[in-house]
């Protein structure tokens, strides 16, 4: 069977604005990727430029890690913005902390908005330092768990098991602390070396009254960052990670009757644009379209 050719934009209602939301994968630009210069994924930003030239959307939204600003001395981003300018777009871009929009997590992201209709900006932050949503406000209401336990009412609220030595380590870690607080017999050999002294956040606990650290695709592993529960002797669960990404408490990620991959779901949650930051971007676009005479 041959699929019919569909001209770009032909499925849009008449006079409806076209909005393109997308991004190249951020791993190539991330500080966590030590070999990002050998990663071809950054070239996908040029593919995004090609789509923009072909479709010519009225409004564009792009999100990425702040490292994009520095990659290859800024050349990749400059090339992307040159395409936008040549196509007649007004451009807004800024590095924002997701905490400023109600996300209980310290997560800096580069936000770019562009419009062919006129000036566009991100809405003002909804939260200030003094009223950031804390870890305690976000997840303290969930069922307490020991390492390796699961909540019978929520398949995502399950914690990974810990080896006996890691159980000793987390019990020796105060709220907000890390491996620097351990006795010498608990410290890993790699951290005793001068090169390991900089990895302060691994094997750490979060603080109840602060926002969470930036979540990664391995955020339910105790040794992968400051992902230890502030109080309970375990790493955070998938449900806690999702809530710290500002997903609703009861968000359905899975079919409860179908087996799912914890690793894949952890990757999706860790990679996600925090819901409330996405909402702020959507509200910015909606406000912009209203100002241009549209009524979405």
C-alpha positions as CSV (number, residue, x, y, z in Angstrom):
1,X,0.0,0.0,0.0
2,X,1.3,3.5,-0.9
3,X,0.6,6.2,1.6
4,X,-0.7,9.4,0.0
5,X,1.6,12.4,0.0
6,X,0.4,15.1,2.5
7,X,1.6,18.6,2.0
8,X,3.0,20.2,5.1
9,X,0.4,22.2,6.9
10,X,-2.5,20.9,4.8
11,X,-4.1,19.2,7.9
12,X,-4.4,22.5,9.8
13,X,-7.7,24.3,10.0
14,X,-8.0,27.4,7.9
15,X,-6.4,30.5,9.6
16,X,-5.2,28.4,12.6
17,X,-1.7,29.2,13.8
18,X,0.9,26.5,13.4
19,X,3.0,25.8,16.5
20,X,6.1,23.6,16.5
21,X,7.5,22.3,19.8
22,X,10.6,20.2,19.7
23,X,14.2,19.8,20.6
24,X,17.3,17.9,19.7
25,X,18.4,15.4,22.4
26,X,20.2,17.2,25.2
27,X,22.7,14.4,26.0
28,X,25.2,15.7,23.5
29,X,25.3,19.0,25.3
30,X,25.1,17.8,28.9
31,X,28.0,18.2,31.4
32,X,27.2,14.6,32.4
33,X,28.3,13.4,28.9
34,X,32.0,13.5,29.1
35,X,32.3,12.6,25.4
36,X,29.7,15.0,24.0
37,X,32.0,16.3,21.3
38,X,32.0,12.8,19.8
39,X,28.2,12.5,19.9
40,X,26.5,13.1,16.6
41,X,23.1,13.8,18.3
42,X,23.9,17.5,18.4
43,X,23.5,17.5,14.6
44,X,19.8,16.9,15.1
45,X,19.5,20.6,15.8
46,X,20.2,21.2,12.2
47,X,17.4,18.8,11.3
48,X,15.1,20.9,13.5
49,X,16.2,23.9,11.4
50,X,15.3,22.0,8.2
51,X,11.8,21.3,9.6
52,X,11.3,24.9,10.4
53,X,12.3,26.0,6.9
54,X,9.9,23.4,5.4
55,X,6.9,23.9,7.6
56,X,7.3,27.6,8.5
57,X,5.4,27.4,11.8
58,X,4.0,30.6,13.3
59,X,5.4,29.8,16.7
60,X,8.3,27.7,17.9
61,X,9.3,26.4,21.3
62,X,12.6,24.7,22.1
63,X,14.0,23.5,25.4
64,X,17.5,22.2,26.2
65,X,20.3,22.2,28.8
66,X,22.2,25.4,29.3
67,X,25.3,23.8,27.9
68,X,23.9,24.3,24.5
69,X,24.9,28.0,24.8
70,X,28.6,26.9,25.0
71,X,28.7,24.0,22.7
72,X,31.4,24.4,20.0
73,X,31.8,28.0,21.2
74,X,28.1,28.6,20.7
75,X,28.3,27.9,16.9
76,X,25.5,25.3,16.9
77,X,23.0,27.5,18.6
78,X,24.1,30.6,16.6
79,X,23.5,28.6,13.4
80,X,20.1,27.6,14.6
81,X,19.1,31.2,15.5
82,X,20.5,32.5,12.1
83,X,17.9,30.2,10.5
84,X,15.1,31.7,12.6
85,X,16.2,35.2,11.8
86,X,16.4,34.5,8.1
87,X,12.9,33.1,8.3
88,X,11.5,36.3,9.9
89,X,11.2,35.1,13.5
90,X,11.2,37.3,16.7
91,X,13.4,35.3,19.2
92,X,13.3,35.1,23.0
93,X,15.7,32.9,24.9
94,X,16.6,32.5,28.6
95,X,18.1,30.1,31.0
96,X,15.5,29.5,33.7
97,X,15.3,27.4,36.9
98,X,12.3,25.2,36.9
99,X,11.8,25.9,40.6
100,X,10.7,29.4,39.6
101,X,7.6,27.8,38.0
102,X,6.6,25.6,40.9
103,X,8.7,22.5,40.1
104,X,10.2,21.0,43.4
105,X,13.5,20.6,41.8
106,X,16.6,22.7,40.9
107,X,16.6,22.2,37.2
108,X,18.2,24.8,34.9
109,X,17.0,24.8,31.3
110,X,17.5,26.9,28.2
111,X,14.2,28.0,26.8
112,X,13.8,29.5,23.4
113,X,10.5,30.9,22.0
114,X,10.2,32.3,18.5
115,X,7.3,33.8,16.5
116,X,6.7,35.1,13.0
117,X,3.7,37.0,14.3
118,X,5.5,39.4,16.6
119,X,7.3,39.7,19.9
120,X,7.1,36.7,22.2
121,X,8.3,36.1,25.8
122,X,8.1,33.6,28.6
123,X,5.7,34.4,31.3
124,X,7.1,35.8,34.6
125,X,8.1,33.2,37.3
126,X,5.3,32.1,39.5
127,X,7.6,31.4,42.5
128,X,10.4,33.1,44.4
129,X,13.2,31.7,46.6
130,X,11.1,31.9,49.7
131,X,8.1,29.9,48.3
132,X,9.8,27.3,46.2
133,X,8.0,23.9,46.5
134,X,10.2,21.8,48.8
135,X,10.9,18.0,48.7
136,X,8.8,17.7,51.9
137,X,5.8,19.5,50.4
138,X,6.1,17.3,47.3
139,X,6.5,13.7,48.6
140,X,6.3,13.6,52.4
141,X,2.7,12.3,52.2
142,X,3.6,9.1,50.3
143,X,3.6,5.7,52.1
144,X,7.0,5.2,53.9
145,X,9.1,2.4,52.5
146,X,12.2,0.5,53.4
147,X,14.8,-0.4,50.7
148,X,13.3,-3.0,48.4
149,X,9.7,-2.4,49.5
150,X,6.7,-1.5,47.3
151,X,3.5,0.2,48.0
152,X,0.7,-2.3,47.2
153,X,-1.5,0.4,45.9
154,X,1.0,2.0,43.5
155,X,3.4,0.0,41.3
156,X,5.6,3.1,40.7
157,X,6.1,3.6,44.5
158,X,8.7,0.9,44.9
159,X,12.3,1.4,46.1
160,X,15.3,-0.5,44.9
161,X,17.0,-2.9,47.2
162,X,20.3,-1.9,48.8
163,X,23.3,-4.1,49.4
164,X,24.3,-4.5,53.1
165,X,27.3,-2.1,52.6
166,X,25.1,0.5,50.9
167,X,22.5,0.2,53.7
168,X,25.2,1.0,56.2
169,X,26.3,3.9,54.1
170,X,22.8,5.5,53.8
171,X,22.2,5.0,57.5
172,X,25.5,6.9,58.2
173,X,24.3,9.7,55.9
174,X,22.5,12.6,57.5
175,X,19.7,14.6,55.7
176,X,21.4,16.6,53.0
177,X,24.7,14.8,53.6
178,X,26.8,12.5,51.5
179,X,29.9,10.2,51.6
180,X,31.9,13.0,53.2
181,X,30.0,12.2,56.4
182,X,31.0,8.5,56.5
183,X,33.7,6.8,58.5
184,X,36.7,5.8,56.4
185,X,35.7,2.1,56.2
186,X,32.6,3.0,54.3
187,X,34.2,5.3,51.7
188,X,34.8,3.9,48.3
189,X,38.4,3.6,47.1
190,X,37.7,5.8,44.1
191,X,36.5,8.6,46.4
192,X,39.7,8.4,48.5
193,X,41.7,9.4,45.4
194,X,42.2,13.1,44.6
195,X,40.3,12.6,41.4
196,X,37.2,11.3,43.3
197,X,37.0,14.2,45.7
198,X,34.9,16.3,43.3
199,X,32.0,13.7,43.2
200,X,30.3,15.1,46.3
201,X,26.7,14.5,45.3
202,X,26.9,10.7,44.8
203,X,25.5,8.6,47.6
204,X,23.8,11.7,49.0
205,X,20.5,12.4,50.6
206,X,18.1,15.2,49.7
207,X,16.9,17.9,52.1
208,X,13.3,18.0,53.2
209,X,13.1,21.8,53.2
210,X,14.8,22.5,49.9
211,X,14.0,21.6,46.3
212,X,15.4,18.4,44.9
213,X,18.6,18.3,42.9
214,X,18.4,17.9,39.1
215,X,16.9,14.5,38.4
216,X,18.6,12.3,35.8
217,X,17.7,9.1,34.0
218,X,19.2,7.1,36.8
219,X,17.5,9.0,39.7
220,X,16.2,5.9,41.6
221,X,19.7,4.6,42.2
222,X,21.3,5.5,45.5
223,X,24.8,5.8,44.2
224,X,24.0,7.9,41.1
225,X,23.6,11.3,42.8
226,X,21.9,13.0,45.7
227,X,18.9,10.7,45.3
228,X,18.7,9.3,48.8
229,X,15.4,9.9,50.5
230,X,15.8,12.7,53.1
231,X,14.7,10.4,56.0
232,X,14.0,6.9,54.9
233,X,17.0,4.6,54.3
234,X,16.6,4.2,50.5
235,X,16.7,6.0,47.2
236,X,13.6,7.7,45.8
237,X,11.0,5.7,43.9
238,X,9.7,6.2,40.4
239,X,6.6,7.9,41.8
240,X,8.6,10.3,43.9
241,X,10.8,11.1,40.9
242,X,7.7,11.8,38.8
243,X,6.2,14.1,41.5
244,X,9.6,15.9,41.7
245,X,9.2,16.4,38.0
246,X,5.8,18.0,38.8
247,X,3.7,15.2,37.4
248,X,0.4,14.8,39.2
249,X,0.5,12.3,42.1
250,X,-1.9,9.9,40.3
251,X,-0.5,10.3,36.8
252,X,-0.9,6.9,34.9
253,X,2.4,6.0,33.2
254,X,1.6,2.4,32.8
255,X,-1.2,-0.1,32.2
256,X,-1.3,-1.9,35.6
257,X,-2.0,-5.2,33.9
258,X,1.0,-5.0,31.6
259,X,4.6,-5.7,32.6
260,X,6.7,-2.6,32.2
261,X,10.5,-1.8,32.2
262,X,11.5,0.2,35.3
263,X,14.7,1.3,33.5
264,X,12.8,2.6,30.5
265,X,10.2,4.4,32.6
266,X,13.0,5.9,34.8
267,X,14.6,7.2,31.6
268,X,11.4,8.8,30.4
269,X,10.7,10.5,33.8
270,X,14.3,11.7,34.1
271,X,14.4,13.1,30.6
272,X,10.9,14.8,30.8
273,X,10.4,18.5,30.6
274,X,8.9,19.2,34.1
275,X,5.2,19.4,33.7
276,X,4.8,22.9,35.3
277,X,7.7,24.3,33.2
278,X,5.9,22.9,30.1
279,X,2.7,24.5,31.3
280,X,4.5,27.9,31.6
281,X,5.7,27.6,28.1
282,X,2.2,26.7,26.9
283,X,0.7,29.7,28.8
284,X,3.4,32.0,27.2
285,X,2.4,30.8,23.7
286,X,-1.3,31.2,24.5
287,X,-0.8,34.7,25.8
288,X,1.2,35.6,22.7
289,X,-1.5,34.3,20.3
290,X,-4.2,36.2,22.2
291,X,-2.1,39.4,21.8
292,X,-1.9,38.7,18.1
293,X,-5.7,38.4,17.8
294,X,-6.0,34.6,17.9
295,X,-8.3,33.0,20.4
296,X,-6.9,29.5,21.0
